[in-house]
């Protein structure tokens, strides 16, 4: 989905600069100390998912369920907001909206914030590892 969104932006706005996530940019720095790389993986794989899931699913989605009285509407709205918050990478907004909806679905079906955190953590680590494999 990210590749499709990237190609669409390149087609519609060929001069628009598609940004790489800051963590990936940092990992591509020459002579990056090993401890810094470990820290980036720890933040992306643990701290960020915990913080974002507490906010988006634990607080926002739960609050919207109470406000809207429609849990699936809250899942959709929270997912859309989740994607929009990541607007620094325009090509990632739509894929992350879809991912945010999936995270919301997991939270609603499992009743567990832990399940959403683990899914988010695996997604983030997979993204960093995939980039490392592709970039050599």
Secondary structure, DSSP 4 states (H G I P E B T S, - for coil): -HHHHHHHHHHH-TTSPPPPPHHHHHHTSTT--HHHHHHHHHIIIIIHHHHHHIIIIIIIIHHHHHHHS-HHHHHHHHHHHHHHHTTTSGGGHHHHHHHHHHHHHHHHHH--HHHHHHHHHHHHHHHHHHHHHHH-
